[in-house]
Amino acid sequence: MMQQSIYETEFAARPRYTTLADSYTCDVAIVGGGLTGISAALTLAEAGFSVAVLEAGPIGTGGSGRNGGHVCQGWSSDFIKIQKQLAPADADIAWDAGMGAVDLVTERVRKYDIDCDLTFGYLHAALHKRHMDELDEMQSEWEARGYQHFSRLDGKTALDDHIGSNAYVGALHDTGCGHMQPLKYLHGLAAAATRAGAQIFEDSPVQAIDRTGTGQGLKQLKIAGGRAVNARIIMLCGNAYLADVGLPQMTRRLAEVVSSVLATKPLSENMVRQILPTGAAVADCNTALNYYRIDARRRMIFGGRSSYSKLNFRNITPDLRRRMTNVFPILQDAGIEQVWSGKIGITMNRIPHFGRTDDDIYFVQGFSGHGVALTGQAGRMLAEAVIGDATQFDVMSSLTHRIFPGGPLRTPALALGMAWFKMRDRLRL
Ligand SMILES: Cc1cc2nc3c(=O)[nH]c(=O)nc-3n(C[C@H](O)[C@H](O)[C@H](O)COP(=O)(O)OP(=O)(O)OC[C@H]3O[C@@H](n4cnc5c(N)ncnc54)[C@H](O)[C@@H]3O)c2cc1C
């Protein structure tokens, strides 16, 4: 399950950060060198805080270095689920925070001159009429709040300019979303954070948190070999990879899903013109969705096949190839360059779970497969709460998250639930 992603392979010469040598003391210690942790570190360091990021492997080991590269706008759930828990003024704050995610990516790519192939253009694709109705609802909801990037593509003729496939009945074209090489983006942020004074330690897995620590108001993150980081404030940004270090209130509200991605060998320009002429990334509306895009080297990066059970995780490559050729039969002979998988953290309502303990441990988790842009925003929100503006953080952390039923058995229960949703998609109910 931990095969290298194509991003790691093609960016083999990426910088490495030192491992923690002995002990280190700072204002804020962050567990997890993914997009959330590095974003928080960048914001904190720029505000003058001393900050250390502790990453178990190389940065980007988790979802941030092995995702589909889709840069998606807004929160990971339908906004209505967020809105109905909040007073109107707070709902506006939550909306703006979600909608700021892609702007933050664009702003940081420009500000730090990050070379990560950021490209705009997105298709939310409908496989049948029920999906198109859902997309119509989304368009009305978002436009009522001022989003102006959609155009509706109804029927095959309207789709033809954007996608060469008979799989869809329509789509929403979205110029506010796009795609990028996520590991290069992460390294761009990490370099900026380091320049601002943040310390990033790789190969430094945190094994335990001692909340009483040194007894001087400092908590301690313990790393193998007697090494430790002491800090007043801790941020847990390990998401689906956090495992034993997570607080009970976090682990009970997060479930793991595995998703896989296939990269073809580079396609000819002519082939790309036939399948995705405008270079838009695409996600369909199925529960077990397909998400794909053509990258800067003209490879098809095709993701899908989420496994909730961990038990049926076999035959990944033929399964992804079948999904891809169902959409684009023309790719049946395309060579495969690489296939990899990664863990996605999901919450029951698919809204990211933000929180803070009384003794200043901050956390966010559960981007529910929608974190490439949102994580940057979430990391910044955690950092801003520490710096002194908790407006967005307080609103998002006030949301209620239900506990997954089933305790240790929750994965089979989730698998059953998802099997039902997948069947519903197939039957077009
Ligand atoms: C296959 C796949 C495809 C996806 N595609 C998309 C997509 O196209 N678009 C989209 O928006 N989202 C996508 N996602 C989701 C997105 O990648 C995640 O939401 C996002 O990367 C989460 O970032 P993060 O920083 O919160 O966590 P992660 O990137 O998972 O980082 C957590 C880090 O914490 C480290 N860590 C954990 N515990 C410890 C510890 N005890 N000590 C030290 N370090 C620790 C891990 O090693 C890891 O590097 C995808 C995810 C996967 C797996």
The ligand as a Gaussian input file, in Angstrom:
#p B3LYP/6-31G(d) Opt

LIG

0 1
 C       -4.886000       8.421000      -3.224000
 C       -5.378000       9.760000      -2.764000
 C       -5.895000      10.654000      -3.709000
 C       -6.361000      11.903000      -3.283000
 N       -6.721000      12.820000      -4.234000
 C       -7.090000      14.065000      -3.858000
 C       -7.332000      15.042000      -4.842000
 O       -7.157000      14.833000      -6.044000
 N       -7.752000      16.269000      -4.422000
 C       -7.920000      16.565000      -3.091000
 O       -8.312000      17.692000      -2.763000
 N       -7.598000      15.664000      -2.131000
 C       -7.172000      14.431000      -2.483000
 N       -6.804000      13.533000      -1.544000
 C       -6.833000      13.945000      -0.127000
 C       -5.637000      14.808000       0.237000
 O       -4.471000      14.253000      -0.278000
 C       -5.554000      14.916000       1.769000
 O       -6.768000      15.467000       2.244000
 C       -4.432000      15.794000       2.236000
 O       -3.215000      15.473000       1.627000
 C       -4.283000      15.677000       3.757000
 O       -3.155000      16.415000       4.130000
 P       -2.631000      16.431000       5.625000
 O       -1.449000      17.291000       5.664000
 O       -3.760000      16.754000       6.536000
 O       -2.281000      14.900000       5.914000
 P       -1.192000      13.988000       5.212000
 O       -0.707000      14.518000       3.941000
 O       -1.761000      12.604000       5.181000
 O        0.027000      14.108000       6.182000
 C        0.076000      13.562000       7.430000
 C        1.544000      13.380000       7.739000
 O        1.687000      13.158000       9.120000
 C        2.735000      12.249000       9.298000
 N        2.547000      11.642000      10.612000
 C        1.462000      10.969000      11.069000
 N        1.680000      10.556000      12.340000
 C        2.910000      10.983000      12.692000
 C        3.682000      10.872000      13.880000
 N        3.229000      10.211000      14.934000
 N        4.911000      11.444000      13.912000
 C        5.376000      12.141000      12.844000
 N        4.683000      12.247000      11.684000
 C        3.462000      11.694000      11.610000
 C        2.577000      11.273000       8.147000
 O        3.775000      10.571000       7.863000
 C        2.147000      12.193000       7.013000
 O        3.213000      12.618000       6.215000
 C       -6.334000      12.270000      -1.908000
 C       -5.797000      11.378000      -0.966000
 C       -5.317000      10.148000      -1.391000
 C       -4.716000       9.220000      -0.378000

